[in-house]
Amino acid sequence: EKEHTGDFHVEEAVEWPGLDLKLGQVSGLALDAENNLVIFHRGDHVWDENSFDSKFVYQQRGLGPIEQNTILVLNPSNAKLLHSMGKSLFYLPHGLSIDKNSNFWVTDVALHQVFKLGAYDREPLLMLGVALQPGSDKNHFCQPTDVTVDPITGSIYVSDGYCNSRIIQFSPNGLYVMQWGEETSLGRARPGQFRIPHSLALIPDFSQLCVADRENGRIQCFMLETGEFIREIKHKSFGRELFAVSYVPGGLLFAVNGMPYPGEAEPVQGFVMNFSTGEIIDTFIPLRKSFEMPHDVVASEDKTVFIGDVQARAVWKFASTEKMEHRSV
Ligand SMILES: O=C(N[C@@H](O)C(=O)O)c1ccccc1
């Protein structure tokens, strides 16, 4: 097991042409089995103040579903489009992950649903939640934010959502198993309380699920099988909001925070952390353009990192240089 004790530095790969892609609001990123970059974006739809009523019911159904392909598969080096799908299915894309059988899992905050899509199938293989009906029981979500599948057990985990404060576990064939989490009470946010569980990172090596607890500006990690709270990772440099988290086999955790509120010092940036200690190893920002609302992060084992931004409608690529001191531990 290599230890990350070397001098680790993340820098934008400025030769990546993907920054010039004309995208809609970029909500989710994932890497497929060949390390191709997969982008989940909103085409010509936007999530703004008029998208939902006070009961979280989507107001723009009249627009119909997004007619562009919302799922794009790109060559990670030259950003060439390899495959695209997901037209006429979604209204407001949000989370994206790819399971070990190369199925795409997505959430749609307008539909309040989770979908499992085969790489080349038009019809979803599985749907959870009831279209356009927000709720908080076993088969209703409220603006579900992310979904991820345990590669060992096949269990499905959903972070639910902007208008709920829970993580739900489903069986591999979509049956409700259990849930945990509650709303953050006034004052201090306690363990297991959320204020927008916004992004999930599943760590099979440690049987843990880490959650970007967005408005509490922290990461919380839980035991996969029981939902038992294990620990919180929080740094002053996160500022108020922590938007996304992603784990890379080998022990690194990547995250992005939110723009600083007026007068606040902590800049919007990417973070690389040592998963075991929670300590920050490096932080990074783009060389070209600037982060506006970085919304998802994904990284590959060679420490290539992609950041998708829902406001800048852009995807940056970063490369890592690491002088490794090889210590066998
Ligand atoms: O957070 C928001 N959006 C992003 O997370 C996103 O996923 O677009 C949002 C909040 C209030 C109104 C409109 C959008």
The ligand as an SDF file (V2000), in Angstrom:
LIG
                    3D

 14 14  0  0  0  0  0  0  0  0999 V2000
  -28.9430   25.1150   -5.5980 O   0  0  0  0  0  0  0  0  0  0  0  0
  -29.5220   25.3770   -6.6270 C   0  0  0  0  0  0  0  0  0  0  0  0
  -29.1570   24.8210   -7.8180 N   0  0  0  0  0  0  0  0  0  0  0  0
  -28.0350   23.9190   -8.0130 C   0  0  0  0  0  0  0  0  0  0  0  0
  -27.7330   23.1440   -6.9090 O   0  0  0  0  0  0  0  0  0  0  0  0
  -28.3830   23.0650   -9.2050 C   0  0  0  0  0  0  0  0  0  0  0  0
  -28.3410   21.8320   -9.1190 O   0  0  0  0  0  0  0  0  0  0  0  0
  -28.7170   23.7120  -10.2220 O   0  0  0  0  0  0  0  0  0  0  0  0
  -30.6470   26.3620   -6.6560 C   0  0  0  0  0  0  0  0  0  0  0  0
  -31.0730   26.9410   -5.4850 C   0  0  0  0  0  0  0  0  0  0  0  0
  -32.1150   27.8470   -5.5080 C   0  0  0  0  0  0  0  0  0  0  0  0
  -32.7540   28.1750   -6.7110 C   0  0  0  0  0  0  0  0  0  0  0  0
  -32.3290   27.5900   -7.8800 C   0  0  0  0  0  0  0  0  0  0  0  0
  -31.2750   26.6770   -7.8580 C   0  0  0  0  0  0  0  0  0  0  0  0
  1  2  2  0
  2  3  1  0
  2  9  1  0
  3  4  1  0
  4  5  1  0
  4  6  1  0
  6  7  2  0
  6  8  1  0
  9 10  1  0
  9 14  2  0
 10 11  2  0
 11 12  1  0
 12 13  2  0
 13 14  1  0
M  END
$$$$
